[in-house]
Amino acid sequence: MTRTSEWTVAGMTCEHCVASVTEEISEIATVTDVAVTLDGGRVVVTSEAPLERSQVEQAVTEAGYVLG
């Protein structure tokens, strides 16, 4: 069963930012898809198991941004 969660990431200003956030979140073990919208910082994550905020926050921090 897949699950979808939505997050907001602050500080992204370009497509490189989008790529960095996508790459880091994609490395979470159960994540199957990441869709990042630059305008508004919306991030939709599809995973095989529920995600903890701390997992996503750590990935976003690794990319150099802040989870809203």
C-alpha positions as CSV (number, residue, x, y, z in Angstrom):
1,M,0.0,0.0,0.0
2,T,1.4,3.4,-1.0
3,R,1.0,6.5,1.1
4,T,1.3,10.1,0.1
5,S,2.4,12.9,2.4
6,E,2.7,16.6,1.6
7,W,5.3,19.0,3.1
8,T,6.5,22.5,2.5
9,V,10.2,23.4,2.1
10,A,11.4,26.9,2.6
11,G,14.4,28.5,0.8
12,M,14.2,26.9,-2.6
13,T,14.8,29.5,-5.4
14,C,15.7,27.5,-8.6
15,E,15.6,24.1,-10.3
16,H,18.9,23.1,-8.7
17,C,17.2,23.5,-5.3
18,V,14.4,21.3,-6.5
19,A,16.8,18.7,-7.7
20,S,18.7,18.7,-4.4
21,V,15.6,18.3,-2.3
22,T,14.3,15.6,-4.6
23,E,17.5,13.6,-4.5
24,E,17.8,13.7,-0.7
25,I,14.2,12.8,0.0
26,S,14.4,10.0,-2.6
27,E,17.2,8.4,-0.6
28,I,14.7,7.6,2.3
29,A,14.3,3.8,2.1
30,T,10.5,3.5,1.6
31,V,10.1,6.5,-0.8
32,T,9.0,5.6,-4.3
33,D,8.3,9.1,-5.8
34,V,9.0,12.8,-5.0
35,A,7.3,15.7,-6.7
36,V,8.6,19.2,-5.8
37,T,7.0,22.4,-6.9
38,L,9.3,25.4,-6.8
39,D,6.5,27.9,-6.5
40,G,5.3,27.6,-2.9
41,G,7.8,24.9,-1.9
42,R,5.3,22.1,-2.1
43,V,6.7,18.6,-1.8
44,V,4.5,15.5,-2.3
45,V,6.2,12.3,-1.3
46,T,4.9,8.8,-2.1
47,S,6.2,6.0,0.0
48,E,5.5,2.4,0.9
49,A,5.2,3.1,4.6
50,P,4.3,6.2,6.7
51,L,7.1,8.8,6.9
52,E,8.1,10.4,10.1
53,R,8.6,14.2,10.0
54,S,12.1,13.7,11.3
55,Q,13.1,11.5,8.3
56,V,11.9,14.2,5.8
57,E,13.4,17.0,7.9
58,Q,16.8,15.3,8.0
59,A,16.7,14.9,4.2
60,V,15.7,18.5,3.6
61,T,18.4,19.7,6.0
62,E,21.0,17.6,4.1
63,A,19.9,19.4,0.9
64,G,20.4,22.7,2.6
65,Y,16.8,23.8,3.2
66,V,14.3,24.1,5.9
67,L,11.1,22.0,6.3
68,G,8.2,24.3,6.9
